[in-house]
Amino acid sequence: MSLDKKSLREKIEDLGLSVEVIEEAFFQTLVKQPLEEKTQADPTYELKLFVTPVRCSISKSLGGDKTDTFNEIRGISNVTTVSDVLGTVREDDKNYYSTVLVKFELSTGQQPKDFRTKVLIPQLKGIKGFIVYNIGGVDQVAK
């Protein structure tokens, strides 16, 4: 026998029960049930983190502000964090200048140098008001 939501509600009310009481009892049952044990992680899956320094300038008049630009960089596929290297930040009337560290993650089989040249650099160059002067090597970050 199949019941739709309305007929189930009617059956509960016909029995003189409160729908809210039934819902609360159901919720409490779910909360009290033990969580299932996690299955073991896939041994073939490996996520690696990398970082590369980028010497750049961010225009004060083109594109967004510095925060917007960093958010755009974080929007690049696989990029996780973007931060200034301490001691490298300076500015003039037109630009901010700094070296930023761009961290990104790659799963097994993806090459960091390929990601840098085929994905990261072209997308960085496409950000309005962001000028890349130099991109350093790629280093793996310890987990």
Rosetta constraint file for C-alpha pairs under 8 A:
AtomPair CA 3 CA 7 HARMONIC 5.95 0.50
AtomPair CA 3 CA 8 HARMONIC 5.86 0.50
AtomPair CA 4 CA 8 HARMONIC 6.18 0.50
AtomPair CA 5 CA 9 HARMONIC 6.22 0.50
AtomPair CA 6 CA 10 HARMONIC 6.27 0.50
AtomPair CA 7 CA 11 HARMONIC 6.13 0.50
AtomPair CA 8 CA 12 HARMONIC 6.28 0.50
AtomPair CA 9 CA 13 HARMONIC 6.25 0.50
AtomPair CA 9 CA 19 HARMONIC 6.88 0.50
AtomPair CA 10 CA 14 HARMONIC 5.98 0.50
AtomPair CA 11 CA 15 HARMONIC 6.36 0.50
AtomPair CA 12 CA 16 HARMONIC 6.70 0.50
AtomPair CA 12 CA 17 HARMONIC 5.63 0.50
AtomPair CA 12 CA 18 HARMONIC 7.10 0.50
AtomPair CA 12 CA 19 HARMONIC 6.65 0.50
AtomPair CA 13 CA 17 HARMONIC 5.38 0.50
AtomPair CA 13 CA 18 HARMONIC 6.50 0.50
AtomPair CA 13 CA 19 HARMONIC 7.23 0.50
AtomPair CA 17 CA 21 HARMONIC 7.49 0.50
AtomPair CA 17 CA 22 HARMONIC 7.64 0.50
AtomPair CA 18 CA 22 HARMONIC 6.47 0.50
AtomPair CA 19 CA 23 HARMONIC 6.15 0.50
AtomPair CA 20 CA 24 HARMONIC 6.14 0.50
AtomPair CA 21 CA 25 HARMONIC 6.14 0.50
AtomPair CA 22 CA 26 HARMONIC 6.13 0.50
AtomPair CA 23 CA 27 HARMONIC 6.16 0.50
AtomPair CA 24 CA 28 HARMONIC 6.14 0.50
AtomPair CA 25 CA 29 HARMONIC 6.21 0.50
AtomPair CA 26 CA 30 HARMONIC 6.39 0.50
AtomPair CA 27 CA 31 HARMONIC 6.23 0.50
AtomPair CA 28 CA 32 HARMONIC 6.14 0.50
AtomPair CA 29 CA 33 HARMONIC 6.34 0.50
AtomPair CA 41 CA 45 HARMONIC 7.94 0.50
AtomPair CA 45 CA 107 HARMONIC 7.17 0.50
AtomPair CA 45 CA 108 HARMONIC 6.45 0.50
AtomPair CA 46 CA 107 HARMONIC 5.66 0.50
AtomPair CA 46 CA 108 HARMONIC 5.33 0.50
AtomPair CA 47 CA 105 HARMONIC 6.62 0.50
AtomPair CA 47 CA 106 HARMONIC 5.74 0.50
AtomPair CA 47 CA 107 HARMONIC 4.41 0.50
AtomPair CA 47 CA 108 HARMONIC 6.37 0.50
AtomPair CA 48 CA 105 HARMONIC 5.58 0.50
AtomPair CA 48 CA 106 HARMONIC 5.39 0.50
AtomPair CA 48 CA 107 HARMONIC 6.12 0.50
AtomPair CA 48 CA 108 HARMONIC 7.62 0.50
AtomPair CA 48 CA 140 HARMONIC 7.26 0.50
AtomPair CA 48 CA 141 HARMONIC 7.63 0.50
AtomPair CA 48 CA 143 HARMONIC 7.83 0.50
AtomPair CA 49 CA 103 HARMONIC 6.93 0.50
AtomPair CA 49 CA 104 HARMONIC 5.76 0.50
AtomPair CA 49 CA 105 HARMONIC 4.46 0.50
AtomPair CA 49 CA 106 HARMONIC 6.50 0.50
AtomPair CA 49 CA 140 HARMONIC 5.84 0.50
AtomPair CA 49 CA 141 HARMONIC 5.29 0.50
AtomPair CA 49 CA 142 HARMONIC 7.39 0.50
AtomPair CA 49 CA 143 HARMONIC 7.40 0.50
AtomPair CA 50 CA 103 HARMONIC 5.53 0.50
AtomPair CA 50 CA 104 HARMONIC 5.37 0.50
AtomPair CA 50 CA 105 HARMONIC 6.17 0.50
AtomPair CA 50 CA 106 HARMONIC 7.88 0.50
AtomPair CA 50 CA 112 HARMONIC 7.35 0.50
AtomPair CA 50 CA 138 HARMONIC 6.46 0.50
AtomPair CA 50 CA 139 HARMONIC 5.50 0.50
AtomPair CA 50 CA 140 HARMONIC 4.29 0.50
AtomPair CA 50 CA 141 HARMONIC 5.20 0.50
AtomPair CA 51 CA 101 HARMONIC 6.39 0.50
AtomPair CA 51 CA 102 HARMONIC 5.49 0.50
AtomPair CA 51 CA 103 HARMONIC 4.25 0.50
AtomPair CA 51 CA 104 HARMONIC 6.32 0.50
AtomPair CA 51 CA 138 HARMONIC 5.74 0.50
AtomPair CA 51 CA 139 HARMONIC 5.46 0.50
AtomPair CA 51 CA 140 HARMONIC 6.42 0.50
AtomPair CA 51 CA 141 HARMONIC 6.65 0.50
AtomPair CA 52 CA 101 HARMONIC 5.72 0.50
AtomPair CA 52 CA 102 HARMONIC 5.44 0.50
AtomPair CA 52 CA 103 HARMONIC 6.60 0.50
AtomPair CA 52 CA 135 HARMONIC 7.03 0.50
AtomPair CA 52 CA 136 HARMONIC 5.86 0.50
AtomPair CA 52 CA 137 HARMONIC 5.89 0.50
AtomPair CA 52 CA 138 HARMONIC 4.81 0.50
AtomPair CA 52 CA 139 HARMONIC 6.51 0.50
AtomPair CA 53 CA 99 HARMONIC 6.31 0.50
AtomPair CA 53 CA 100 HARMONIC 5.63 0.50
AtomPair CA 53 CA 101 HARMONIC 4.53 0.50
AtomPair CA 53 CA 102 HARMONIC 6.27 0.50
AtomPair CA 53 CA 135 HARMONIC 5.85 0.50
AtomPair CA 53 CA 136 HARMONIC 5.19 0.50
AtomPair CA 53 CA 137 HARMONIC 7.32 0.50
AtomPair CA 53 CA 138 HARMONIC 7.95 0.50
AtomPair CA 54 CA 99 HARMONIC 5.35 0.50
AtomPair CA 54 CA 100 HARMONIC 5.21 0.50
AtomPair CA 54 CA 101 HARMONIC 6.29 0.50
AtomPair CA 54 CA 102 HARMONIC 7.23 0.50
AtomPair CA 54 CA 132 HARMONIC 6.93 0.50
AtomPair CA 54 CA 133 HARMONIC 7.56 0.50
AtomPair CA 54 CA 134 HARMONIC 5.86 0.50
AtomPair CA 54 CA 135 HARMONIC 4.49 0.50
AtomPair CA 54 CA 136 HARMONIC 6.34 0.50
AtomPair CA 55 CA 97 HARMONIC 7.79 0.50
AtomPair CA 55 CA 98 HARMONIC 5.97 0.50
AtomPair CA 55 CA 99 HARMONIC 4.24 0.50
AtomPair CA 55 CA 100 HARMONIC 6.46 0.50
AtomPair CA 55 CA 132 HARMONIC 6.17 0.50
AtomPair CA 55 CA 133 HARMONIC 5.42 0.50
AtomPair CA 55 CA 134 HARMONIC 5.04 0.50
AtomPair CA 55 CA 135 HARMONIC 6.25 0.50
AtomPair CA 56 CA 97 HARMONIC 5.93 0.50
AtomPair CA 56 CA 98 HARMONIC 5.78 0.50
AtomPair CA 56 CA 99 HARMONIC 6.12 0.50
AtomPair CA 56 CA 100 HARMONIC 7.50 0.50
AtomPair CA 56 CA 130 HARMONIC 7.05 0.50
AtomPair CA 56 CA 131 HARMONIC 5.45 0.50
AtomPair CA 56 CA 132 HARMONIC 4.55 0.50
AtomPair CA 56 CA 133 HARMONIC 5.34 0.50
AtomPair CA 56 CA 134 HARMONIC 7.09 0.50
AtomPair CA 57 CA 95 HARMONIC 6.13 0.50
AtomPair CA 57 CA 96 HARMONIC 5.41 0.50
AtomPair CA 57 CA 97 HARMONIC 4.38 0.50
AtomPair CA 57 CA 98 HARMONIC 6.46 0.50
AtomPair CA 57 CA 130 HARMONIC 5.93 0.50
AtomPair CA 57 CA 131 HARMONIC 5.23 0.50
AtomPair CA 57 CA 132 HARMONIC 6.80 0.50
AtomPair CA 57 CA 133 HARMONIC 7.79 0.50
AtomPair CA 58 CA 65 HARMONIC 7.86 0.50
AtomPair CA 58 CA 66 HARMONIC 6.63 0.50
AtomPair CA 58 CA 69 HARMONIC 7.66 0.50
AtomPair CA 58 CA 95 HARMONIC 5.39 0.50
AtomPair CA 58 CA 96 HARMONIC 5.08 0.50
AtomPair CA 58 CA 97 HARMONIC 6.53 0.50
AtomPair CA 58 CA 129 HARMONIC 5.65 0.50
AtomPair CA 58 CA 130 HARMONIC 4.75 0.50
AtomPair CA 58 CA 131 HARMONIC 6.47 0.50
AtomPair CA 59 CA 63 HARMONIC 7.22 0.50
AtomPair CA 59 CA 65 HARMONIC 7.81 0.50
AtomPair CA 59 CA 94 HARMONIC 6.01 0.50
AtomPair CA 59 CA 95 HARMONIC 4.46 0.50
AtomPair CA 59 CA 96 HARMONIC 6.52 0.50
AtomPair CA 59 CA 129 HARMONIC 4.83 0.50
AtomPair CA 59 CA 130 HARMONIC 6.45 0.50
AtomPair CA 60 CA 64 HARMONIC 7.72 0.50
AtomPair CA 60 CA 65 HARMONIC 6.41 0.50
AtomPair CA 60 CA 93 HARMONIC 7.85 0.50
AtomPair CA 60 CA 94 HARMONIC 5.41 0.50
AtomPair CA 60 CA 95 HARMONIC 5.28 0.50
AtomPair CA 60 CA 96 HARMONIC 7.20 0.50
AtomPair CA 60 CA 129 HARMONIC 7.73 0.50
AtomPair CA 61 CA 94 HARMONIC 6.93 0.50
AtomPair CA 61 CA 129 HARMONIC 7.62 0.50
AtomPair CA 62 CA 128 HARMONIC 6.38 0.50
AtomPair CA 62 CA 129 HARMONIC 4.69 0.50
AtomPair CA 63 CA 69 HARMONIC 7.70 0.50
AtomPair CA 63 CA 127 HARMONIC 7.76 0.50
AtomPair CA 63 CA 128 HARMONIC 4.90 0.50
AtomPair CA 63 CA 129 HARMONIC 5.04 0.50
AtomPair CA 63 CA 130 HARMONIC 7.96 0.50
AtomPair CA 64 CA 68 HARMONIC 5.20 0.50
AtomPair CA 64 CA 69 HARMONIC 6.00 0.50
AtomPair CA 64 CA 128 HARMONIC 7.83 0.50
AtomPair CA 64 CA 129 HARMONIC 7.60 0.50
AtomPair CA 65 CA 69 HARMONIC 6.22 0.50
AtomPair CA 66 CA 70 HARMONIC 6.22 0.50
AtomPair CA 66 CA 96 HARMONIC 7.84 0.50
AtomPair CA 67 CA 71 HARMONIC 6.18 0.50
AtomPair CA 68 CA 72 HARMONIC 6.20 0.50
AtomPair CA 69 CA 73 HARMONIC 6.35 0.50
AtomPair CA 69 CA 127 HARMONIC 7.48 0.50
AtomPair CA 69 CA 130 HARMONIC 7.44 0.50
AtomPair CA 70 CA 74 HARMONIC 6.25 0.50
AtomPair CA 70 CA 82 HARMONIC 6.34 0.50
AtomPair CA 70 CA 83 HARMONIC 7.96 0.50
AtomPair CA 71 CA 75 HARMONIC 6.24 0.50
AtomPair CA 72 CA 76 HARMONIC 6.95 0.50
AtomPair CA 72 CA 127 HARMONIC 7.40 0.50
AtomPair CA 73 CA 79 HARMONIC 7.31 0.50
AtomPair CA 73 CA 82 HARMONIC 7.24 0.50
AtomPair CA 73 CA 124 HARMONIC 6.88 0.50
AtomPair CA 74 CA 79 HARMONIC 5.38 0.50
AtomPair CA 74 CA 80 HARMONIC 6.08 0.50
AtomPair CA 74 CA 81 HARMONIC 6.24 0.50
AtomPair CA 74 CA 82 HARMONIC 6.61 0.50
AtomPair CA 75 CA 79 HARMONIC 6.96 0.50
AtomPair CA 76 CA 120 HARMONIC 7.32 0.50
AtomPair CA 76 CA 123 HARMONIC 7.12 0.50
AtomPair CA 78 CA 104 HARMONIC 5.26 0.50
AtomPair CA 78 CA 105 HARMONIC 5.37 0.50
AtomPair CA 78 CA 106 HARMONIC 6.85 0.50
AtomPair CA 79 CA 102 HARMONIC 6.98 0.50
AtomPair CA 79 CA 103 HARMONIC 5.81 0.50
AtomPair CA 79 CA 104 HARMONIC 4.10 0.50
AtomPair CA 79 CA 105 HARMONIC 6.55 0.50
AtomPair CA 80 CA 102 HARMONIC 7.69 0.50
AtomPair CA 80 CA 103 HARMONIC 5.60 0.50
AtomPair CA 80 CA 104 HARMONIC 5.20 0.50
AtomPair CA 80 CA 105 HARMONIC 7.00 0.50
AtomPair CA 81 CA 101 HARMONIC 7.87 0.50
AtomPair CA 81 CA 102 HARMONIC 6.01 0.50
AtomPair CA 81 CA 103 HARMONIC 5.20 0.50
AtomPair CA 81 CA 104 HARMONIC 7.15 0.50
AtomPair CA 82 CA 100 HARMONIC 6.52 0.50
AtomPair CA 82 CA 101 HARMONIC 5.64 0.50
AtomPair CA 82 CA 102 HARMONIC 4.77 0.50
AtomPair CA 82 CA 103 HARMONIC 6.46 0.50
AtomPair CA 83 CA 100 HARMONIC 5.32 0.50
AtomPair CA 83 CA 101 HARMONIC 5.38 0.50
AtomPair CA 83 CA 102 HARMONIC 6.95 0.50
AtomPair CA 84 CA 88 HARMONIC 7.38 0.50
AtomPair CA 84 CA 89 HARMONIC 7.13 0.50
AtomPair CA 84 CA 98 HARMONIC 6.57 0.50
AtomPair CA 84 CA 99 HARMONIC 5.92 0.50
AtomPair CA 84 CA 100 HARMONIC 4.33 0.50
AtomPair CA 84 CA 101 HARMONIC 6.27 0.50
AtomPair CA 85 CA 89 HARMONIC 7.47 0.50
AtomPair CA 85 CA 98 HARMONIC 7.28 0.50
AtomPair CA 85 CA 99 HARMONIC 5.65 0.50
AtomPair CA 85 CA 100 HARMONIC 5.64 0.50
AtomPair CA 85 CA 101 HARMONIC 6.61 0.50
AtomPair CA 88 CA 97 HARMONIC 7.55 0.50
AtomPair CA 88 CA 98 HARMONIC 4.97 0.50
AtomPair CA 88 CA 99 HARMONIC 5.85 0.50
AtomPair CA 89 CA 96 HARMONIC 7.24 0.50
AtomPair CA 89 CA 97 HARMONIC 5.66 0.50
AtomPair CA 89 CA 98 HARMONIC 4.38 0.50
AtomPair CA 89 CA 99 HARMONIC 7.15 0.50
AtomPair CA 90 CA 96 HARMONIC 6.00 0.50
AtomPair CA 90 CA 97 HARMONIC 5.27 0.50
AtomPair CA 90 CA 98 HARMONIC 6.47 0.50
AtomPair CA 91 CA 95 HARMONIC 5.68 0.50
AtomPair CA 91 CA 96 HARMONIC 4.30 0.50
AtomPair CA 91 CA 97 HARMONIC 5.70 0.50
AtomPair CA 92 CA 96 HARMONIC 6.65 0.50
AtomPair CA 106 CA 110 HARMONIC 5.99 0.50
AtomPair CA 106 CA 111 HARMONIC 7.75 0.50
AtomPair CA 106 CA 112 HARMONIC 7.32 0.50
AtomPair CA 110 CA 114 HARMONIC 7.73 0.50
AtomPair CA 110 CA 115 HARMONIC 7.58 0.50
AtomPair CA 111 CA 115 HARMONIC 6.35 0.50
AtomPair CA 112 CA 116 HARMONIC 6.14 0.50
AtomPair CA 112 CA 138 HARMONIC 6.86 0.50
AtomPair CA 113 CA 117 HARMONIC 6.21 0.50
AtomPair CA 113 CA 138 HARMONIC 6.90 0.50
AtomPair CA 114 CA 118 HARMONIC 5.68 0.50
AtomPair CA 114 CA 119 HARMONIC 7.69 0.50
AtomPair CA 115 CA 119 HARMONIC 5.19 0.50
AtomPair CA 115 CA 120 HARMONIC 6.24 0.50
AtomPair CA 116 CA 120 HARMONIC 4.75 0.50
AtomPair CA 116 CA 121 HARMONIC 5.95 0.50
AtomPair CA 117 CA 121 HARMONIC 5.58 0.50
AtomPair CA 117 CA 122 HARMONIC 7.35 0.50
AtomPair CA 118 CA 122 HARMONIC 6.70 0.50
AtomPair CA 119 CA 123 HARMONIC 6.20 0.50
AtomPair CA 120 CA 124 HARMONIC 6.02 0.50
AtomPair CA 121 CA 125 HARMONIC 6.15 0.50
AtomPair CA 122 CA 126 HARMONIC 6.36 0.50
AtomPair CA 123 CA 127 HARMONIC 6.78 0.50
AtomPair CA 124 CA 130 HARMONIC 7.31 0.50
AtomPair CA 124 CA 132 HARMONIC 7.44 0.50
AtomPair CA 125 CA 130 HARMONIC 6.93 0.50
AtomPair CA 125 CA 131 HARMONIC 6.76 0.50
AtomPair CA 125 CA 132 HARMONIC 6.79 0.50
AtomPair CA 126 CA 130 HARMONIC 7.96 0.50
